[in-house]
């Protein structure tokens, strides 16, 4: 009951904070039977929260840091939400590790009831686009669960979580659900050689998880991959008849770009370094000019003209009142949550989750205040209810109006300074040639 209420309250924020959320092979986790979901973990509480949202309706349980269970109320709430504490030595010391015996028992009881448990197989949360080495506690839980429940249907399902930018407002998420791994296939070997079979299981699971995410081998290429995605994703999607607005298709192209860079980094390091330097300079110049790459893309030349600028300006003026109403009804919670998160959250992995939760609470409070003010002047409850509805939908409208405004301003900058735009086009052509060289295979 509590879980459904919280999900309903938060669902409005999910669709606002993230632009697009998609899940592939959802049917793999809805089938009957005990399931352990092994996931990567780039974004703290946002990972399980958003996966619960995307995978709904089945209720999923997941393991979270035990040091969050600081009080009886917190413990009750987390357990109601399906959160099971797991303790690391850096959180609770040796005493904390002893508490994991009870955690394992609770997990086994849930599996015996054919429940589905999420575990973060890397054992830590780091915001980077690669899979960290998996922890040995994963196979211990898997095989311990199998011994306890003795159910041949127990499976482990690898899942890859892919963000375009984990901390960024209005970014995208793609949950890539893999194929089930039957634990029973390993049990004969496990009974004969437990330790060796646990290592074997990790060697099977790790590459399956790595297949489901964008994995950048060399951390020095993290920014390069991001830059290349911004420049080439749309074009490559069109060439392969994919939809760049679909997070899965966006992921497919991002994966291709990453694999090309990973390969070139081993075989043609000089070209990768040159590409990195040119991309860095190009994007620094874009930022100075306060424009985005799409305005320099030659495929958009037909859109870069004064007539299009005039047309967009007219639309902005016509719909400005709707935008202003949306800002009045929603801006304060958004800005206050951002300010609090900027000031208080020091670890980037916690930023998005904190921003989302604070923003959700403040938005509901702000809507209640609006309702009460409107109700004090209204003849009946219908009018204040309408105020809230208008605030909500005009707020949604602002999410589209503001990027449209930014693009229009960028369009003006390009039209007003063609010399600078032409220099950027030349830089972009050089990047395209270098990328074609590493992507030719």
TANORHU-V538620 format. One record per residue. SS is DSSP state (@ for helix, = for strand, . for the rest). BURIAL is # if it has 24 or more other ideal C-beta (glycine too) atoms within 12 Angstrom, else .. D_CENTER is the distance of its C-alpha to the mean C-alpha in Angstrom with 2 decimals. Layout:
# TANORHU-V538620
SS,BURIAL,D_CENTER
SS,BURIAL,D_CENTER
This chain:
# TANORHU-V538620
.,.,26.50
@,.,24.66
@,#,21.40
@,.,21.92
@,.,22.92
@,#,19.92
@,#,17.59
@,.,19.73
@,.,19.66
@,#,15.92
@,.,15.22
@,#,16.56
@,#,14.12
@,#,11.00
@,.,12.39
@,#,13.18
@,#,10.35
.,#,7.90
.,#,10.11
=,#,9.40
=,#,8.02
=,#,9.95
=,#,11.29
=,#,14.12
.,#,17.19
.,#,16.63
@,.,20.37
@,#,20.26
@,#,19.10
@,.,21.39
.,.,24.59
.,.,27.09
.,#,27.53
.,#,26.05
=,#,22.65
=,#,20.76
=,#,17.10
=,#,16.35
=,#,12.73
.,#,11.36
.,#,10.05
.,#,8.21
.,#,7.32
@,#,10.48
@,#,10.99
@,#,7.61
@,#,7.04
@,#,10.39
@,#,10.51
@,#,7.89
@,#,9.40
@,#,12.74
@,#,12.21
@,#,11.36
@,#,14.10
.,.,16.68
.,.,19.72
.,#,20.27
.,#,19.95
.,#,18.19
=,#,19.11
=,#,17.37
=,#,18.66
=,#,17.91
=,#,19.83
@,#,23.35
@,.,24.03
@,#,22.04
.,#,24.85
.,.,27.21
.,.,29.39
@,.,30.77
@,.,28.93
@,.,25.53
@,.,26.38
@,.,27.48
@,.,24.40
@,#,21.94
@,.,24.15
@,.,24.36
.,#,20.60
.,#,20.84
=,#,19.89
=,#,22.23
=,#,22.96
=,#,22.98
.,#,24.86
.,#,24.67
@,.,27.84
@,.,26.40
@,.,25.61
@,.,28.78
@,.,31.05
@,.,33.23
@,.,33.75
@,.,30.06
@,.,30.04
@,.,32.95
@,#,30.97
@,#,28.67
@,.,31.66
@,.,31.22
@,#,27.46
@,#,28.28
@,.,30.94
@,#,28.65
@,#,26.14
@,#,29.15
@,.,30.46
@,#,27.26
@,#,27.33
@,.,31.00
.,.,30.08
.,.,27.78
.,#,24.60
=,#,21.17
=,#,19.78
=,#,16.36
=,#,16.90
=,#,14.85
.,#,17.18
.,#,16.79
.,#,18.15
.,#,16.36
.,#,13.14
.,.,12.95
.,#,10.39
.,#,11.55
.,#,11.16
.,#,13.76
.,#,14.85
.,#,17.11
.,.,20.38
.,#,20.27
.,#,22.32
.,.,25.70
@,#,25.08
@,#,23.06
@,#,26.19
@,#,28.33
@,#,26.41
@,#,26.35
@,#,30.06
@,#,31.07
@,#,29.56
@,#,31.42
@,.,34.65
@,.,34.32
@,#,33.61
.,.,35.27
.,#,33.33
.,.,33.20
.,.,30.30
.,#,27.83
=,#,24.97
=,#,21.99
=,#,19.02
=,#,16.62
=,#,12.94
=,#,10.44
=,#,6.68
=,#,5.62
=,#,3.52
.,#,6.63
.,#,6.68
.,#,4.89
.,#,8.10
.,.,9.03
.,#,10.25
.,#,10.01
.,#,7.29
=,#,5.92
=,#,3.95
=,#,6.78
=,#,8.30
=,#,11.44
=,#,14.22
=,#,17.26
=,.,20.91
=,#,22.57
=,#,24.62
=,.,27.90
@,#,28.83
@,#,32.45
@,.,32.72
@,#,32.64
@,.,34.91
@,.,38.26
@,.,37.29
@,#,35.68
@,.,38.95
@,.,40.89
.,.,38.63
@,.,35.82
@,.,34.57
@,.,34.70
@,#,32.93
@,#,30.05
@,.,29.63
@,.,29.97
@,#,27.24
@,#,24.80
@,.,25.97
@,#,25.21
@,#,21.79
@,#,20.40
@,.,20.88
@,#,19.56
@,#,16.21
@,#,16.34
.,#,17.04
.,#,13.74
.,#,11.55
.,#,12.28
.,#,14.74
.,#,16.58
.,#,19.91
.,#,21.11
@,.,19.15
@,.,21.56
@,#,19.88
@,#,16.35
@,#,17.29
@,#,19.35
@,#,16.64
@,#,14.62
@,#,17.98
@,#,19.01
@,#,15.96
@,#,16.79
@,#,20.40
@,#,20.49
@,#,17.64
@,#,19.47
@,#,22.81
@,#,21.95
@,#,20.38
@,.,23.68
@,.,25.77
.,.,24.20
.,.,24.32
.,.,20.60
.,.,18.72
.,#,16.37
.,.,14.94
.,.,13.84
@,#,10.32
@,#,12.32
@,#,14.99
@,#,12.93
@,#,11.67
@,#,15.38
@,#,16.64
@,#,14.25
@,#,15.51
@,#,19.03
@,#,18.87
@,#,17.67
@,#,20.39
@,#,22.94
@,#,22.28
@,#,22.31
@,.,25.61
@,#,27.11
@,#,26.32
@,.,28.70
@,.,31.24
.,.,31.38
@,.,30.14
@,.,32.30
@,#,30.64
@,#,27.11
@,.,28.36
@,.,30.01
@,#,26.96
@,#,24.92
@,.,27.65
@,#,28.04
@,#,24.35
@,.,24.36
@,.,27.54
@,#,26.44
@,#,23.29
@,.,25.34
@,#,27.87
@,#,25.40
@,.,24.22
@,.,27.90
@,#,28.71
.,.,25.77
.,#,24.77
.,#,22.03
@,#,22.68
@,#,23.17
@,#,26.45
.,#,27.76
.,#,26.85
@,.,30.30
@,.,29.05
@,#,28.56
@,.,32.10
@,.,33.32
@,.,31.00
.,#,32.08
.,.,35.36
@,.,37.06
@,.,37.39
@,.,33.63
@,#,33.29
@,.,36.05
@,.,34.55
@,#,31.14
@,.,33.02
@,.,35.02
@,.,31.95
@,#,30.51
@,.,33.88
@,.,34.28
@,.,30.97
@,.,31.05
@,.,32.54
@,#,29.64
@,#,27.20
@,.,29.46
@,#,29.56
@,#,25.78
@,#,25.64
@,.,28.48
@,#,26.80
@,#,23.33
@,#,23.36
@,.,24.63
@,#,21.91
@,#,19.21
@,.,21.24
@,.,22.41
@,#,19.03
@,#,17.96
@,.,21.31
@,.,21.15
@,#,17.75
@,.,19.10
@,.,22.31
@,.,21.45
.,.,18.16
.,.,19.12
.,.,16.40
@,#,13.32
@,#,11.26
@,#,12.58
@,#,12.33
@,#,9.44
@,#,10.71
@,#,14.20
@,#,13.84
@,#,12.56
@,#,15.36
@,#,17.98
@,#,17.35
@,#,17.64
@,.,20.82
@,#,22.34
@,#,21.75
@,#,23.53
@,.,26.26
@,#,26.67
@,#,26.98
@,.,29.54
@,.,31.46
@,#,31.55
@,#,32.76
@,.,35.47
@,.,36.71
@,#,36.93
@,.,38.60
@,.,41.27
@,.,42.41
.,.,41.79
.,.,44.50
.,.,42.17
@,.,38.65
@,.,37.63
@,.,37.44
@,#,35.07
@,.,32.84
@,.,32.91
@,#,31.96
@,#,28.71
@,.,27.96
@,#,28.75
@,#,26.57
@,#,23.56
@,.,24.05
@,#,25.16
@,#,22.10
@,#,20.01
@,#,22.48
@,#,21.86
@,#,18.23
@,.,19.96
@,#,23.11
@,#,21.80
@,.,20.07
@,.,23.27
@,.,25.34
@,.,23.64
@,#,24.17
@,#,27.74
@,.,28.46
@,#,27.19
@,#,29.42
@,#,32.35
@,#,31.86
@,#,32.01
@,#,35.04
@,.,36.79
.,.,36.40
@,.,36.84
@,.,38.08
@,.,34.84
@,#,32.86
@,.,35.16
@,.,34.64
@,#,30.86
@,#,31.47
@,.,33.58
@,#,30.91
@,#,28.40
@,.,31.06
@,.,31.48
@,#,27.77
@,#,27.98
@,.,31.05
@,#,29.60
@,#,26.43
@,.,28.80
@,.,30.75
@,#,27.96
.,#,26.61
.,.,30.08
.,.,29.86
